[in-house]
Amino acid sequence: MSGLLDAYAKAAGEDTISHLRQLASTLNGMKVVHVNSTREGGGVAEILCRLVPLQQELGFDARWEVITGGKEFYQCTKSFHNALQGNPVVVPERLLKEFEKTNRENADRMKDALEDADAVFIHDPQPAPLIKYFPNRKGKWIWRCHIDASQPYRPVWNYLRKFVAQYDASVFSLAEFSQSLPHPQYLILPSIDPLSEKNMDIPDEEVDHVAATFGLDRSRPLAVQISRFDRFKDPTGVIRAYRLAKKFSPGLQLVLAGGGATDDPEGSTVLKEVQEAAGGDGDVHVLLLPADAHRTINALQRAADIVVQKSIREGFGLTVTEGLWKGKPVIGGNTGGIKIQVIDHHTGFLVSTPEGAAMRMRYLLLNRERREDMGREARDYVRRNFLLTRQLREHLTLMVGLHHGSEDRIGMG
């Protein structure tokens, strides 16, 4: 067993690793390529930076390619992101032309990597048209949607669908996100890596140091939301909830921390809105963190009494999983994948308004024993359902199904 797999065996169990090896043995070291739009920033990049090495350790020729483009390309794909989550966004024709042109140029660059691959996973809308430029592709192509597409703005979805429909299969995070498509659809929940810098155990002294660095008083209650500065994450709504809760807990502090993503041109605008909403309150800490600030995020979540993720729309919400893994109850928006993770009164609370979030903050801050009980239940829930080894197993199962097709029996090594 390799060192990396051995480490996961300690976290997830020897039986889990054995099962992964059995599944991988039926695929004979096939070539697998993942394509997304950024190596840093956002949950997709975080998943791939660990999933691909694990596939390599299991004997696959696994690779990770990144589509790149100019300002107009990212303006277009950000519009897609907003439209898939329900915003009525009109995308100008010139941006659509730039979108397809950029994919064509990237297809030329990636030809050697993609044309002879046995399985290609295309993540989200940004690289969706790549399939159009590979008519002689060898393997199976799978479109993986990480976005809450339950109620997309139809004109934009209809445009994207003409590309997505060409794939051999698609993967969504929840059944409600799936769409009418002429191929098999699979459901795979995202996951966190328990061994990554963002989720590994760290000493209390490091947590204290990070808190002190940002001027946080660990003797006073702290609520933390970690996310990109995106309106769908509702950071200004979190500030309103904090102000309401602070009337009952005068010592309450709030951290809103996140980084930028190279494929998100709106982040700086939203950051300014959040800074204005904070209004100079010394107990509201708005932190723009670098993309590699994983241990800092880890420490902030561990310093928190409450983790918040008050999203209005959310594909899954890995920051919720991270908070639960740290043994913190999470106050989360009643939407998307958050509903799968936050079990009301058990692992946290689901809310729809700033007032509801404030009420739950007050309850948790006034009931320490209950807060700690919910935190223990939260960590155990993640251990059983949302670790990377489970997601890897489901990826392998999907590939086994697509690769072996209609065979009556599949031999397991």
C-alpha positions in Angstrom: 0.0 0.0 0.0 1.4 3.5 -0.9 2.0 6.1 1.8 -0.9 8.2 0.7 -3.4 5.4 0.6 -2.0 4.1 3.9 -2.7 7.5 5.5 -6.3 7.4 4.3 -6.7 3.9 5.6 -6.0 5.3 9.1 -8.8 7.9 8.6 -11.4 5.9 6.7 -10.6 2.2 7.5 -8.7 -0.6 5.8 -11.9 -2.0 4.3 -12.5 1.3 2.5 -9.1 1.2 0.8 -9.5 -2.5 -0.1 -12.8 -1.7 -1.8 -11.2 1.1 -3.8 -8.4 -1.2 -5.0 -11.0 -3.8 -6.0 -12.9 -1.2 -8.1 -9.8 0.2 -9.6 -8.6 -3.3 -10.6 -11.5 -3.6 -13.1 -10.4 -0.5 -15.0 -6.9 -1.7 -15.9 -5.0 1.6 -15.3 -7.1 3.6 -17.7 -6.3 7.2 -18.7 -8.5 9.7 -16.8 -8.5 13.5 -17.4 -10.3 16.2 -15.4 -10.8 19.7 -16.8 -12.0 22.7 -14.8 -11.4 26.5 -14.9 -9.0 27.1 -12.0 -6.3 25.4 -9.9 -7.0 27.7 -7.0 -10.1 29.1 -5.4 -13.4 27.2 -4.9 -14.5 23.7 -4.0 -13.9 22.1 -7.4 -10.2 22.9 -7.3 -9.9 21.7 -3.7 -11.5 18.4 -4.6 -9.4 17.8 -7.7 -6.0 18.6 -6.1 -6.6 15.5 -3.9 -8.8 13.3 -6.0 -6.4 13.2 -9.0 -3.3 12.1 -6.9 -5.5 9.3 -5.3 -6.5 8.1 -8.7 -2.9 8.0 -9.7 -2.0 6.0 -6.6 -4.7 3.5 -7.6 -2.9 2.9 -10.9 -4.7 5.4 -13.2 -3.0 7.7 -15.7 -4.9 10.6 -14.1 -4.3 14.2 -15.2 -5.8 17.6 -14.4 -6.1 20.2 -17.1 -7.3 23.8 -16.6 -9.1 25.8 -19.3 -7.8 29.4 -19.5 -9.3 32.5 -21.1 -9.5 36.3 -21.1 -11.6 38.8 -19.2 -14.7 38.4 -21.5 -14.5 34.6 -21.2 -14.8 34.8 -17.4 -17.5 37.5 -17.6 -19.5 35.1 -19.7 -18.9 32.1 -17.5 -19.8 34.1 -14.4 -23.1 35.0 -16.1 -23.7 31.3 -16.7 -23.0 30.6 -13.1 -25.5 33.2 -12.0 -28.1 32.1 -14.6 -27.9 28.4 -13.7 -28.7 29.4 -10.1 -31.9 31.2 -11.3 -30.8 34.8 -12.1 -32.4 36.1 -15.4 -29.1 37.0 -17.0 -29.0 38.1 -20.7 -25.6 37.1 -22.1 -24.5 39.3 -25.0 -23.7 37.5 -28.3 -20.2 38.8 -28.3 -19.5 37.0 -25.0 -21.0 33.8 -26.3 -18.7 34.0 -29.3 -15.7 34.6 -27.0 -16.8 31.6 -24.9 -16.8 29.2 -27.8 -13.6 30.7 -29.3 -11.8 30.2 -26.0 -12.9 26.6 -25.8 -11.8 26.0 -29.3 -8.4 27.4 -28.6 -8.1 25.3 -25.4 -9.2 22.2 -27.3 -6.3 22.6 -29.6 -3.9 22.9 -26.7 -5.4 19.9 -24.9 -5.7 17.6 -27.9 -3.0 15.1 -26.9 -4.4 14.9 -23.3 -8.1 14.5 -24.2 -8.5 12.7 -27.5 -7.2 9.3 -26.4 -8.4 9.5 -22.8 -10.6 6.6 -21.5 -12.6 8.9 -19.3 -12.8 12.7 -19.4 -14.6 14.6 -16.6 -15.5 18.2 -17.6 -16.4 20.3 -14.6 -19.1 23.0 -14.8 -20.0 25.2 -17.7 -16.7 26.8 -18.4 -15.2 23.9 -20.5 -18.5 22.4 -21.5 -18.1 23.1 -25.3 -14.8 21.2 -25.4 -16.6 18.0 -26.5 -17.7 19.7 -29.7 -14.0 19.8 -30.8 -13.3 16.1 -30.3 -15.4 14.2 -32.8 -12.9 11.3 -32.8 -12.7 11.0 -29.0 -11.8 7.5 -27.7 -13.4 7.3 -24.3 -16.4 8.3 -22.3 -17.0 12.0 -21.5 -18.8 13.0 -18.4 -20.1 16.5 -17.6 -19.9 17.2 -13.8 -22.1 20.1 -12.6 -21.2 21.4 -9.2 -23.8 24.2 -9.3 -27.4 24.4 -7.9 -29.1 24.1 -11.3 -32.5 23.2 -9.9 -34.2 26.3 -11.4 -32.0 27.6 -14.1 -32.7 30.6 -16.3 -34.0 28.7 -19.3 -32.5 30.7 -22.2 -29.0 30.2 -20.8 -29.6 26.5 -19.9 -31.0 25.9 -23.4 -27.8 27.3 -24.8 -25.5 25.2 -22.6 -27.7 22.1 -23.0 -26.7 21.8 -26.7 -23.1 21.1 -25.5 -24.0 19.0 -22.4 -26.4 16.7 -24.4 -23.4 15.5 -26.4 -21.8 13.9 -23.3 -22.0 10.2 -22.4 -23.2 10.9 -18.9 -23.6 13.8 -16.5 -23.2 14.1 -12.7 -25.1 16.3 -10.3 -24.7 16.8 -6.6 -28.5 16.4 -5.8 -31.4 14.9 -7.6 -33.2 18.2 -7.7 -30.4 19.8 -9.7 -30.6 17.3 -12.6 -32.1 18.3 -15.9 -33.7 16.5 -18.9 -30.8 15.1 -20.9 -30.5 12.2 -23.4 -27.9 10.2 -21.4 -27.5 8.6 -17.9 -27.3 10.9 -15.0 -25.5 10.1 -11.7 -25.6 11.7 -8.3 -22.3 12.2 -6.4 -22.1 14.3 -3.3 -18.9 16.3 -2.9 -16.6 15.7 0.0 -13.7 17.0 2.0 -10.2 15.6 2.5 -9.5 14.9 6.2 -5.8 15.0 5.6 -5.6 18.3 3.9 -4.2 21.4 5.6 -7.7 22.8 5.7 -9.1 19.9 7.6 -6.3 18.1 9.5 -6.0 18.4 13.2 -3.8 21.4 14.3 -2.5 22.3 17.7 -4.4 24.8 19.9 -1.4 27.0 20.0 -1.7 27.6 16.2 -5.4 28.4 16.6 -4.5 31.0 19.3 -1.8 32.5 17.1 -4.1 32.9 14.1 -6.8 34.4 16.2 -4.3 36.9 17.7 -3.0 37.8 14.2 -6.5 39.0 13.2 -7.3 40.7 16.5 -9.8 38.1 17.7 -10.5 37.7 21.4 -10.9 34.0 22.2 -12.5 34.8 25.5 -15.5 36.2 23.6 -18.0 34.4 21.3 -17.1 34.1 17.6 -19.1 33.4 14.5 -17.3 32.6 11.3 -18.3 32.4 7.6 -15.7 31.2 5.1 -16.6 31.6 1.5 -15.9 33.4 -1.7 -17.2 37.0 -1.8 -20.3 36.1 -3.8 -23.8 37.5 -3.5 -25.2 34.0 -3.4 -23.3 33.5 -0.2 -25.2 36.5 1.3 -22.3 38.0 3.3 -24.3 41.2 4.0 -27.1 39.1 5.3 -24.7 37.5 7.7 -23.7 41.0 8.9 -27.3 41.8 9.6 -27.8 38.6 11.5 -24.7 39.4 13.6 -26.0 42.8 14.5 -29.3 41.4 15.6 -27.6 38.6 17.7 -25.2 41.1 19.2 -28.1 42.8 21.0 -28.3 39.7 23.2 -24.6 38.7 23.1 -22.7 42.1 23.3 -19.3 40.4 23.1 -20.1 38.6 19.8 -17.4 38.8 17.0 -17.9 38.0 13.3 -15.3 36.9 10.7 -16.2 36.9 7.0 -13.2 35.4 5.3 -12.5 34.2 1.8 -10.3 34.4 -1.2 -10.7 35.3 -4.8 -11.0 32.8 -7.7 -9.4 33.4 -11.1 -12.7 32.6 -12.8 -14.8 35.0 -10.7 -14.6 38.6 -11.9 -17.3 39.9 -9.5 -15.5 39.0 -6.3 -13.8 42.4 -5.8 -17.1 44.2 -6.2 -18.8 42.1 -3.6 -15.9 42.4 -1.3 -16.3 46.2 -1.4 -20.1 45.9 -0.6 -19.3 43.7 2.4 -16.7 46.2 3.7 -19.2 49.0 3.4 -21.8 46.9 5.2 -19.4 46.3 8.0 -19.3 50.0 8.5 -16.2 50.2 10.6 -17.4 47.9 13.3 -14.3 46.7 15.1 -15.9 43.3 15.8 -16.6 42.6 12.2 -13.4 41.2 10.5 -13.6 41.0 6.7 -10.6 39.1 5.6 -9.4 38.6 2.0 -7.1 35.6 2.3 -4.6 34.2 -0.3 -5.5 31.0 -2.2 -3.1 29.0 -0.1 -4.4 30.1 3.3 -5.7 26.6 4.1 -4.3 26.3 7.6 -5.5 29.8 8.4 -9.0 28.8 7.4 -8.7 25.7 9.5 -7.7 27.7 12.5 -10.5 30.2 12.1 -13.1 27.5 11.9 -11.6 25.8 15.0 -11.6 29.1 16.8 -15.3 29.6 16.0 -18.1 28.9 18.4 -20.5 28.8 15.5 -19.8 28.3 11.7 -22.2 30.1 9.4 -23.0 29.5 5.7 -26.1 31.6 5.0 -26.2 31.0 1.3 -29.2 31.9 -0.8 -28.3 29.3 -3.4 -25.6 26.6 -3.0 -24.5 23.6 -5.1 -23.2 21.8 -2.0 -21.2 24.0 0.3 -17.9 22.4 1.3 -17.3 25.1 3.9 -20.3 23.6 5.7 -18.7 20.2 5.7 -15.4 21.7 6.9 -17.2 23.4 9.8 -19.0 20.2 10.8 -15.7 18.3 10.6 -14.3 20.7 13.2 -17.1 19.8 15.6 -19.0 23.0 15.1 -22.7 23.4 14.7 -23.5 25.2 11.4 -26.2 27.8 10.8 -26.8 27.3 7.1 -29.1 28.6 4.4 -32.0 26.4 3.7 -30.9 25.6 0.1 -29.1 23.1 -2.1 -26.6 20.8 -0.6 -26.6 22.6 2.7 -29.9 20.8 3.4 -28.2 17.4 3.1 -25.5 18.4 5.7 -27.3 20.6 8.2 -29.8 18.4 10.0 -32.0 20.8 12.1 -31.3 20.5 15.8 -28.7 17.8 15.3 -25.8 19.1 13.3 -26.9 22.8 13.2 -29.9 24.9 12.0 -31.3 25.7 8.6 -32.4 29.3 8.2 -33.9 31.5 5.4 -33.5 35.1 6.8 -31.0 37.1 8.8 -33.6 37.2 11.6 -33.7 33.4 11.7 -29.9 33.2 11.7 -29.7 35.7 14.5 -32.2 33.7 16.6 -30.2 30.5 16.1 -26.9 32.3 17.0 -28.5 33.5 20.2 -29.7 30.0 21.1 -26.4 28.3 20.5 -24.4 31.0 22.3 -26.7 30.7 25.4 -26.6 26.9 25.4 -22.9 25.8 25.5 -23.6 22.1 26.4 -26.1 21.8 23.6 -23.7 23.5 21.2 -20.9 21.0 22.1 -23.3 18.0 21.7 -24.3 19.2 18.3 -20.7 19.6 17.3 -19.8 16.1 18.2 -22.8 14.8 16.2 -21.7 17.0 13.3 -18.2 15.6 13.1 -19.5 12.0 13.2 -22.0 12.8 10.5 -19.2 14.0 8.2 -17.0 10.9 9.0 -19.8 8.6 7.8 -20.9 10.5 4.7 -18.6 13.3 3.4 -15.0 12.2 3.3 -13.0 12.0 0.0 -12.7 8.3 0.0 -16.5 8.0 -0.4 -16.5 10.4 -3.4 -13.6 8.5 -5.0 -15.4 5.2 -4.6 -18.5 6.7 -6.4 -16.3 8.1 -9.2 -14.8 4.6 -9.7 -18.2 3.0 -9.6 -19.4 5.4 -12.3 -16.4 4.6 -14.5 -16.9 0.8 -14.0 -20.5 1.2 -15.1 -19.7 3.3 -18.2 -16.6 1.2 -19.1 -18.2 -2.2 -18.8 -21.6 -1.2 -20.2 -24.0 -4.0 -20.6 -21.8 -6.8 -19.4 -23.7 -9.3 -17.2 -20.8 -9.8 -14.8 -17.8 -7.7 -13.8 -14.8 -9.5 -12.3 -13.4 -7.9 -9.2 -9.7 -8.5 -8.4 
